[in-house]
Amino acid sequence: MSKNIWRDGKFIVDVLMFLAVVLLFLANPQETLAARSLTIPERVMAKKESETAIRIKWKTCKNVDGYYIYRYNKKKGKYKKVKKVIGVRKRTWVDKKVKTGKLYQYKVASFRKKKKSKKSYEVSAMAYGKDAMMVNVGLVNFDTSNRWEMGICANDKITAEIDGDFSVKYYDPTPISDELVWSSSDPAMASVDGEGNVTTYEKEGVCEIIARAHNGVMGKVKLMIINYARPKSFPYYDGSHPMVNLMLSEYKENVFRIATYFTVHKQKGVYGKLKLDETETVTGYPDFPDIESIHGDVENIIRNFPLATDISYSSRGVSFLMKYDFYGRSWCRIDYMIESDEANYPGRIATHWSYTTFAAEPEFPDEE
């Protein structure tokens, strides 16, 4: 009996607590939601302010009352709150209680009333004088311009150089750390690993690849992701080859879809040729995902193009070989190279696209 009463009483308390939370939300839903979704400060950075001070900076957050600054306590093995900065527009604070030449680690969180956000990523910095040879990172430079292009479903590596803080008297001071934290502004479009290896996916567009140093100093590259299999024009082509013209006009969409498919589904070491066999059946389809999506494009070219045409594919690209005679002794060929736009000069017709023509010497019977 007493157990049932206890359970019934607990149930009533739970119901009352639930109703109280609901009423609080209905009274001020925007404030309740804001408290649950406070913005974590971004662009956190630490730099030397003086020989005995370090300045912490961050990007201001919306709908907050201020910020908490945390500094790592080595003895306790955790971060300890060292400053409460009041004001939504505040975005900097100077830690004046530091020792010269000692490395300090910081994190920042935003707060609103009694609620606080999660802590930001960690930044570290040291205070030092003009004679210091080991310094904070001052600049992150890339081995490319601020604009970088890659094709869809591609892999490449980007490298960065780190310069030390030049506020000291030494021309080339040593940075405290050369480690970088890599990130992408849109991982669904392009991802990057801890070594700067970038992988793009099927989506075209623009994103940023970011490298962040130990103290929060960042370098950024604008990454343009382009589907080279579908050029918007043919700026390098003079239009002098009728069959190339025909393939890139009436059969253009078929050609682009086939080239795009093999860009997305390329497999290293896998290659083949799509062509008609003796029974007038198109053969050579690889066992790739969704290969049926290009059956119509392949069939239209191979069955309807005026010249006998083979379509070769590999992890490097796709070729459309148009044969002027049965034996293929004279032909023209359009090549799409997935990872290179330098192939087959001087027959370049667009970025990653080129053509080649071949006319065989006439054959003469052997003289007796």
ROMI-325906 format. One record per residue (C-alpha): residue number from 1; x, y, z. Coordinates in pm, 1 decimal, padded with zeros to 6 digits, always signed. Layout:
BEGIN
(rec NUM,(X,Y,Z))
...
END
This chain:
BEGIN
(rec 1,(+00000.0,+00000.0,+00000.0))
(rec 2,(+00274.5,+00245.0,+00097.5))
(rec 3,(+00466.7,+00164.8,-00219.9))
(rec 4,(+00166.1,+00252.4,-00436.1))
(rec 5,(+00119.9,+00580.5,-00251.5))
(rec 6,(+00487.7,+00662.2,-00305.0))
(rec 7,(+00463.4,+00584.5,-00676.4))
(rec 8,(+00143.6,+00787.2,-00711.9))
(rec 9,(+00302.8,+01081.1,-00531.8))
(rec 10,(+00612.1,+01069.3,-00752.7))
(rec 11,(+00391.7,+01059.7,-01062.2))
(rec 12,(+00204.5,+01371.6,-00947.2))
(rec 13,(+00534.4,+01554.2,-00883.9))
(rec 14,(+00661.7,+01460.9,-01230.5))
(rec 15,(+00341.3,+01588.3,-01390.8))
(rec 16,(+00360.1,+01916.3,-01200.7))
(rec 17,(+00723.8,+01968.1,-01302.6))
(rec 18,(+00636.3,+01902.3,-01665.4))
(rec 19,(+00348.3,+02151.5,-01653.2))
(rec 20,(+00577.0,+02411.8,-01496.9))
(rec 21,(+00828.0,+02375.0,-01781.8))
(rec 22,(+00546.0,+02402.7,-02038.9))
(rec 23,(+00408.2,+02717.1,-01873.6))
(rec 24,(+00755.1,+02872.2,-01861.5))
(rec 25,(+00802.5,+02805.6,-02231.5))
(rec 26,(+00458.9,+02947.8,-02319.8))
(rec 27,(+00532.3,+03258.4,-02112.5))
(rec 28,(+00856.4,+03335.3,-02296.1))
(rec 29,(+00926.4,+03083.1,-02576.8))
(rec 30,(+01192.8,+03292.4,-02752.7))
(rec 31,(+01404.0,+03330.9,-02438.9))
(rec 32,(+01375.3,+02960.4,-02355.2))
(rec 33,(+01484.6,+02857.3,-02703.2))
(rec 34,(+01766.6,+03111.5,-02705.6))
(rec 35,(+01903.2,+02972.0,-02381.4))
(rec 36,(+01912.4,+02624.3,-02531.4))
(rec 37,(+02085.7,+02733.3,-02849.4))
(rec 38,(+02343.1,+02991.8,-02743.0))
(rec 39,(+02608.2,+03054.3,-03006.7))
(rec 40,(+02954.8,+02915.4,-02942.9))
(rec 41,(+03207.6,+03197.4,-03002.8))
(rec 42,(+03406.5,+03162.7,-03326.7))
(rec 43,(+03728.1,+03315.8,-03464.0))
(rec 44,(+03886.1,+03291.9,-03121.5))
(rec 45,(+04246.1,+03414.0,-03125.4))
(rec 46,(+04520.3,+03477.3,-02870.2))
(rec 47,(+04819.1,+03708.3,-02920.3))
(rec 48,(+05093.5,+03870.0,-02718.5))
(rec 49,(+04984.8,+04204.0,-02573.9))
(rec 50,(+05304.7,+04275.4,-02382.7))
(rec 51,(+05582.3,+04083.8,-02207.5))
(rec 52,(+05338.3,+03993.8,-01930.6))
(rec 53,(+04997.1,+04002.4,-02100.6))
(rec 54,(+04798.8,+03806.8,-02361.9))
(rec 55,(+04499.4,+03943.3,-02551.8))
(rec 56,(+04204.7,+03712.1,-02630.0))
(rec 57,(+03975.5,+03803.2,-02921.4))
(rec 58,(+03659.8,+03643.0,-03063.0))
(rec 59,(+03369.7,+03711.9,-03296.3))
(rec 60,(+03065.3,+03863.8,-03125.2))
(rec 61,(+02755.8,+03647.6,-03086.1))
(rec 62,(+02390.1,+03744.8,-03119.4))
(rec 63,(+02133.2,+03732.7,-02838.3))
(rec 64,(+02379.6,+03692.3,-02551.9))
(rec 65,(+02458.0,+03894.2,-02240.3))
(rec 66,(+02833.2,+03843.0,-02251.3))
(rec 67,(+03116.7,+03593.0,-02246.0))
(rec 68,(+03314.1,+03370.9,-02011.1))
(rec 69,(+03689.6,+03333.9,-02056.8))
(rec 70,(+03845.1,+03006.4,-01944.8))
(rec 71,(+04213.1,+02932.4,-01890.1))
(rec 72,(+04359.6,+02586.5,-01853.3))
(rec 73,(+04474.8,+02497.8,-01502.3))
(rec 74,(+04752.1,+02241.4,-01531.8))
(rec 75,(+04744.3,+02140.4,-01163.0))
(rec 76,(+04371.2,+02065.3,-01168.8))
(rec 77,(+04380.5,+01929.6,-01523.8))
(rec 78,(+04082.8,+02132.4,-01643.3))
(rec 79,(+03972.3,+02474.9,-01764.5))
(rec 80,(+03889.6,+02735.2,-01500.5))
(rec 81,(+03678.1,+03046.0,-01551.2))
(rec 82,(+03903.6,+03353.1,-01518.2))
(rec 83,(+03684.4,+03636.0,-01648.4))
(rec 84,(+03322.7,+03731.5,-01707.6))
(rec 85,(+03293.6,+03987.5,-01987.4))
(rec 86,(+02957.0,+04164.3,-01986.9))
(rec 87,(+02815.2,+04306.8,-02311.2))
(rec 88,(+02709.0,+04146.7,-02637.4))
(rec 89,(+02940.7,+04372.1,-02839.9))
(rec 90,(+03248.5,+04293.4,-02633.0))
(rec 91,(+03495.9,+04079.9,-02825.3))
(rec 92,(+03830.5,+04115.7,-02653.6))
(rec 93,(+03992.1,+04079.7,-02312.4))
(rec 94,(+04352.4,+04106.6,-02189.0))
(rec 95,(+04490.5,+03851.6,-01945.2))
(rec 96,(+04745.8,+04050.8,-01744.3))
(rec 97,(+04830.4,+03769.1,-01504.1))
(rec 98,(+05071.3,+03567.9,-01715.7))
(rec 99,(+05440.0,+03487.5,-01691.4))
(rec 100,(+05683.7,+03576.7,-01968.4))
(rec 101,(+05775.6,+03277.3,-02183.4))
(rec 102,(+05501.7,+03048.4,-02048.9))
(rec 103,(+05238.0,+02895.9,-02278.8))
(rec 104,(+04873.7,+02952.7,-02178.7))
(rec 105,(+04560.2,+02786.8,-02319.3))
(rec 106,(+04218.0,+02951.6,-02346.2))
(rec 107,(+03856.5,+02886.1,-02443.7))
(rec 108,(+03556.7,+03122.9,-02466.8))
(rec 109,(+03184.4,+03065.8,-02410.6))
(rec 110,(+02884.0,+03296.6,-02442.8))
(rec 111,(+02612.7,+03333.1,-02177.3))
(rec 112,(+02262.4,+03465.0,-02137.0))
(rec 113,(+02127.7,+03501.5,-01783.9))
(rec 114,(+02215.9,+03171.3,-01613.7))
(rec 115,(+02263.7,+02974.2,-01934.3))
(rec 116,(+02596.6,+02937.1,-02112.9))
(rec 117,(+02708.4,+02793.6,-02444.7))
(rec 118,(+02958.3,+02516.8,-02496.0))
(rec 119,(+03320.4,+02624.6,-02487.9))
(rec 120,(+03496.9,+02726.1,-02808.6))
(rec 121,(+03794.4,+02546.5,-02956.1))
(rec 122,(+04122.4,+02590.0,-02770.7))
(rec 123,(+04378.1,+02857.0,-02850.6))
(rec 124,(+04721.9,+02891.8,-02692.7))
(rec 125,(+04970.9,+03178.2,-02674.8))
(rec 126,(+05278.6,+03306.8,-02499.7))
(rec 127,(+05387.4,+03651.4,-02383.5))
(rec 128,(+05747.3,+03749.8,-02462.9))
(rec 129,(+05979.1,+04041.4,-02520.3))
(rec 130,(+06157.4,+04181.6,-02823.9))
(rec 131,(+06446.4,+03938.5,-02783.8))
(rec 132,(+06227.9,+03626.6,-02807.0))
(rec 133,(+06328.2,+03369.4,-03067.9))
(rec 134,(+06024.6,+03141.9,-03010.6))
(rec 135,(+05698.3,+03323.2,-03078.4))
(rec 136,(+05328.3,+03282.7,-03153.2))
(rec 137,(+05221.7,+03225.9,-03513.8))
(rec 138,(+05178.3,+03553.4,-03696.6))
(rec 139,(+05055.6,+03444.4,-04038.7))
(rec 140,(+04937.5,+03134.5,-04227.8))
(rec 141,(+05024.4,+03141.6,-04599.6))
(rec 142,(+04922.5,+02896.3,-04871.9))
(rec 143,(+05128.7,+02771.7,-05164.3))
(rec 144,(+04849.9,+02882.5,-05394.4))
(rec 145,(+04657.7,+03202.8,-05455.7))
(rec 146,(+04344.7,+03287.5,-05261.6))
(rec 147,(+04144.5,+03119.6,-05539.4))
(rec 148,(+04183.9,+02750.1,-05606.3))
(rec 149,(+03999.3,+02521.4,-05849.8))
(rec 150,(+03919.1,+02151.4,-05828.5))
(rec 151,(+03692.4,+01921.8,-06024.4))
(rec 152,(+03407.5,+01725.8,-05873.3))
(rec 153,(+03495.0,+01391.8,-05707.2))
(rec 154,(+03863.8,+01479.8,-05698.8))
(rec 155,(+04150.3,+01462.9,-05449.0))
(rec 156,(+04431.9,+01711.1,-05402.4))
(rec 157,(+04661.6,+01838.6,-05130.2))
(rec 158,(+04702.5,+02195.5,-05022.4))
(rec 159,(+04999.9,+02303.2,-04812.6))
(rec 160,(+05050.1,+02603.1,-04591.2))
(rec 161,(+05351.9,+02786.5,-04455.5))
(rec 162,(+05362.0,+02938.4,-04109.0))
(rec 163,(+05535.3,+03266.0,-04023.8))
(rec 164,(+05620.0,+03366.1,-03669.2))
(rec 165,(+05519.9,+03690.9,-03501.9))
(rec 166,(+05741.1,+03961.8,-03655.8))
(rec 167,(+05701.6,+04200.7,-03362.7))
(rec 168,(+06034.0,+04070.0,-03227.9))
(rec 169,(+06374.0,+04181.0,-03352.3))
(rec 170,(+06472.3,+03848.8,-03514.2))
(rec 171,(+06395.2,+03829.8,-03887.4))
(rec 172,(+06281.2,+03468.2,-03886.9))
(rec 173,(+06162.1,+03369.4,-03537.3))
(rec 174,(+06052.3,+03011.5,-03468.3))
(rec 175,(+05676.0,+02958.8,-03421.8))
(rec 176,(+05571.3,+02779.6,-03103.5))
(rec 177,(+05394.0,+02512.5,-03308.9))
(rec 178,(+05370.0,+02430.1,-03678.3))
(rec 179,(+05057.2,+02218.3,-03635.9))
(rec 180,(+04742.5,+02330.7,-03816.7))
(rec 181,(+04377.6,+02245.7,-03766.7))
(rec 182,(+04213.1,+02208.1,-04107.8))
(rec 183,(+03842.9,+02257.9,-04177.3))
(rec 184,(+03597.0,+02322.3,-04458.4))
(rec 185,(+03314.8,+02575.3,-04458.6))
(rec 186,(+03096.7,+02313.7,-04633.2))
(rec 187,(+03207.1,+01952.8,-04562.8))
(rec 188,(+02927.1,+01818.6,-04784.7))
(rec 189,(+03087.5,+01998.2,-05079.0))
(rec 190,(+03454.4,+01944.1,-04992.7))
(rec 191,(+03619.7,+01781.7,-04690.9))
(rec 192,(+03977.5,+01816.9,-04568.2))
(rec 193,(+04179.7,+01593.9,-04336.7))
(rec 194,(+04443.7,+01683.1,-04079.6))
(rec 195,(+04719.3,+01689.6,-04342.5))
(rec 196,(+04546.2,+01926.8,-04585.5))
(rec 197,(+04423.5,+01655.2,-04824.0))
(rec 198,(+04105.5,+01784.4,-04988.1))
(rec 199,(+03829.9,+01562.7,-05126.7))
(rec 200,(+03548.6,+01706.2,-05337.3))
(rec 201,(+03212.9,+01543.2,-05403.1))
(rec 202,(+02945.3,+01563.1,-05673.6))
(rec 203,(+02828.1,+01913.6,-05586.0))
(rec 204,(+02957.3,+02217.0,-05776.2))
(rec 205,(+02999.8,+02548.7,-05597.7))
(rec 206,(+03228.0,+02755.3,-05375.6))
(rec 207,(+03349.5,+02690.5,-05022.5))
(rec 208,(+03648.9,+02781.2,-04806.6))
(rec 209,(+03933.6,+02561.1,-04688.3))
(rec 210,(+04065.5,+02693.9,-04357.9))
(rec 211,(+04391.8,+02627.3,-04173.4))
(rec 212,(+04404.8,+02742.7,-03809.6))
(rec 213,(+04725.9,+02779.1,-03607.8))
(rec 214,(+04770.6,+02711.0,-03233.9))
(rec 215,(+04676.4,+03067.9,-03139.0))
(rec 216,(+04373.4,+03091.9,-03369.4))
(rec 217,(+04542.9,+03275.6,-03658.0))
(rec 218,(+04376.2,+03152.9,-03977.1))
(rec 219,(+04453.6,+03124.9,-04344.2))
(rec 220,(+04171.9,+03071.5,-04595.1))
(rec 221,(+04149.3,+02962.4,-04956.8))
(rec 222,(+03836.7,+03004.3,-05168.4))
(rec 223,(+03779.9,+02668.6,-05338.1))
(rec 224,(+03593.1,+02666.2,-05669.6))
(rec 225,(+03448.9,+02318.5,-05739.3))
(rec 226,(+03375.6,+02270.9,-06109.2))
(rec 227,(+03232.4,+01987.7,-06315.5))
(rec 228,(+03487.4,+01991.1,-06599.2))
(rec 229,(+03287.8,+01719.5,-06774.6))
(rec 230,(+03028.1,+01983.5,-06862.2))
(rec 231,(+03206.3,+02290.2,-07002.5))
(rec 232,(+03000.3,+02601.1,-07065.1))
(rec 233,(+03187.6,+02673.5,-07389.2))
(rec 234,(+03474.1,+02551.5,-07608.3))
(rec 235,(+03707.4,+02853.0,-07600.9))
(rec 236,(+04011.8,+02681.6,-07759.4))
(rec 237,(+03836.5,+02513.0,-08051.4))
(rec 238,(+03842.5,+02652.2,-08406.3))
(rec 239,(+03545.7,+02445.3,-08531.0))
(rec 240,(+03738.2,+02299.3,-08825.9))
(rec 241,(+03638.8,+01931.5,-08784.4))
(rec 242,(+03279.9,+01847.9,-08892.7))
(rec 243,(+03247.7,+01526.7,-08692.1))
(rec 244,(+03380.7,+01690.6,-08377.3))
(rec 245,(+03129.0,+01969.7,-08434.8))
(rec 246,(+02846.0,+01718.3,-08470.4))
(rec 247,(+02942.5,+01524.6,-08158.7))
(rec 248,(+02962.3,+01845.4,-07954.8))
(rec 249,(+02632.9,+01982.2,-08081.3))
(rec 250,(+02362.6,+01721.9,-08147.6))
(rec 251,(+02513.4,+01467.2,-07906.9))
(rec 252,(+02650.9,+01718.2,-07655.7))
(rec 253,(+02423.8,+01626.9,-07362.5))
(rec 254,(+02493.4,+01254.3,-07410.1))
(rec 255,(+02867.6,+01321.6,-07412.1))
(rec 256,(+02852.2,+01540.6,-07100.2))
(rec 257,(+02639.8,+01295.3,-06901.3))
(rec 258,(+02871.3,+01004.4,-06987.1))
(rec 259,(+03180.6,+01205.0,-06892.2))
(rec 260,(+03018.1,+01320.1,-06567.8))
(rec 261,(+02916.7,+00965.2,-06477.2))
(rec 262,(+03269.7,+00829.3,-06513.6))
(rec 263,(+03407.0,+01125.3,-06318.7))
(rec 264,(+03182.8,+01036.2,-06027.2))
(rec 265,(+03223.4,+00657.4,-06051.5))
(rec 266,(+03585.8,+00624.6,-06160.8))
(rec 267,(+03775.6,+00333.3,-06008.8))
(rec 268,(+04153.2,+00304.7,-06020.4))
(rec 269,(+04266.7,+00015.0,-06237.5))
(rec 270,(+03923.1,-00034.6,-06394.7))
(rec 271,(+03890.4,+00043.6,-06765.4))
(rec 272,(+03698.7,-00078.6,-07068.5))
(rec 273,(+03532.3,+00001.6,-07398.9))
(rec 274,(+03164.7,+00042.0,-07487.4))
(rec 275,(+03093.0,-00074.1,-07844.1))
(rec 276,(+02863.7,-00278.8,-08067.3))
(rec 277,(+02938.0,-00649.6,-08102.6))
(rec 278,(+02852.3,-00881.1,-08394.5))
(rec 279,(+02493.1,-00915.2,-08270.3))
(rec 280,(+02443.0,-00537.4,-08264.1))
(rec 281,(+02447.2,-00535.7,-07881.8))
(rec 282,(+02629.8,-00267.2,-07687.5))
(rec 283,(+02890.6,-00438.7,-07470.0))
(rec 284,(+03152.4,-00334.2,-07217.7))
(rec 285,(+02940.3,-00180.9,-06942.8))
(rec 286,(+03127.3,-00193.8,-06609.3))
(rec 287,(+02969.1,-00316.1,-06290.6))
(rec 288,(+02936.0,+00035.0,-06149.2))
(rec 289,(+02652.5,+00175.3,-05934.0))
(rec 290,(+02358.0,+00317.4,-06128.9))
(rec 291,(+02523.5,+00238.0,-06464.9))
(rec 292,(+02174.1,+00219.2,-06614.2))
(rec 293,(+02149.6,+00597.8,-06584.7))
(rec 294,(+02376.9,+00640.9,-06890.4))
(rec 295,(+02252.1,+00346.5,-07100.1))
(rec 296,(+02034.6,+00579.5,-07307.8))
(rec 297,(+02321.2,+00821.4,-07370.7))
(rec 298,(+02561.9,+00544.8,-07473.6))
(rec 299,(+02305.3,+00375.0,-07698.6))
(rec 300,(+02214.8,+00701.8,-07870.7))
(rec 301,(+02576.8,+00777.9,-07962.9))
(rec 302,(+02684.9,+00427.9,-08059.6))
(rec 303,(+02371.5,+00345.5,-08260.8))
(rec 304,(+02291.0,+00681.8,-08420.0))
(rec 305,(+02614.9,+00873.2,-08474.7))
(rec 306,(+02702.7,+00870.3,-08850.2))
(rec 307,(+03045.8,+00714.0,-08785.6))
(rec 308,(+03111.3,+00388.6,-08601.5))
(rec 309,(+03195.5,+00504.3,-08250.6))
(rec 310,(+03357.8,+00338.5,-07949.0))
(rec 311,(+03353.2,+00491.6,-07600.2))
(rec 312,(+03652.4,+00406.0,-07381.8))
(rec 313,(+03664.5,+00478.4,-07008.3))
(rec 314,(+03919.1,+00454.3,-06727.4))
(rec 315,(+03996.5,+00627.4,-06400.5))
(rec 316,(+04177.4,+00893.1,-06605.3))
(rec 317,(+03896.8,+00989.6,-06841.5))
(rec 318,(+03667.9,+00906.3,-07133.0))
(rec 319,(+03736.4,+00891.8,-07509.7))
(rec 320,(+03488.3,+00903.8,-07797.3))
(rec 321,(+03654.8,+00739.6,-08102.4))
(rec 322,(+03479.8,+00807.4,-08435.4))
(rec 323,(+03608.5,+00585.0,-08719.8))
(rec 324,(+03593.4,+00699.8,-09081.8))
(rec 325,(+03640.0,+00347.3,-09217.0))
(rec 326,(+03562.8,-00005.7,-09103.5))
(rec 327,(+03919.5,-00083.9,-08998.4))
(rec 328,(+03968.6,+00243.3,-08813.2))
(rec 329,(+04262.8,+00348.6,-09029.5))
(rec 330,(+04141.5,+00708.4,-09019.3))
(rec 331,(+03955.4,+00857.4,-08729.2))
(rec 332,(+03892.4,+01152.7,-08500.3))
(rec 333,(+03869.8,+01128.9,-08124.4))
(rec 334,(+03741.7,+01350.3,-07844.8))
(rec 335,(+03914.4,+01301.9,-07509.0))
(rec 336,(+03798.8,+01407.0,-07166.5))
(rec 337,(+04072.6,+01391.1,-06901.4))
(rec 338,(+03935.1,+01391.6,-06546.4))
(rec 339,(+04242.4,+01523.9,-06366.8))
(rec 340,(+04436.0,+01713.3,-06636.3))
(rec 341,(+04369.2,+01990.5,-06884.3))
(rec 342,(+04709.4,+01963.6,-07052.4))
(rec 343,(+04650.4,+01651.0,-07263.7))
(rec 344,(+04673.8,+01622.1,-07640.2))
(rec 345,(+04789.2,+01967.6,-07744.4))
(rec 346,(+04737.4,+02139.5,-07981.9))
(rec 347,(+04388.6,+01989.2,-08000.1))
(rec 348,(+04254.3,+02143.3,-07683.3))
(rec 349,(+03890.0,+02247.0,-07709.8))
(rec 350,(+03802.2,+02327.3,-07348.6))
(rec 351,(+03940.8,+02279.0,-07000.2))
(rec 352,(+04006.2,+01902.8,-06968.0))
(rec 353,(+03877.8,+01843.3,-07323.6))
(rec 354,(+04075.3,+01789.8,-07646.7))
(rec 355,(+04045.6,+01629.2,-07990.9))
(rec 356,(+04282.4,+01435.1,-08214.0))
(rec 357,(+04252.3,+01341.1,-08582.1))
(rec 358,(+04436.9,+01069.8,-08772.5))
(rec 359,(+04436.1,+00999.2,-09147.4))
(rec 360,(+04624.4,+00684.9,-09248.9))
(rec 361,(+04861.8,+00673.0,-09548.8))
(rec 362,(+04689.5,+00518.1,-09853.3))
(rec 363,(+04782.8,+00156.0,-09904.3))
(rec 364,(+04932.9,+00041.4,-10236.3))
(rec 365,(+04971.2,-00319.9,-10359.5))
(rec 366,(+05322.8,-00458.7,-10346.5))
(rec 367,(+05508.9,-00414.2,-10675.9))
(rec 368,(+05611.5,-00730.9,-10855.4))
END
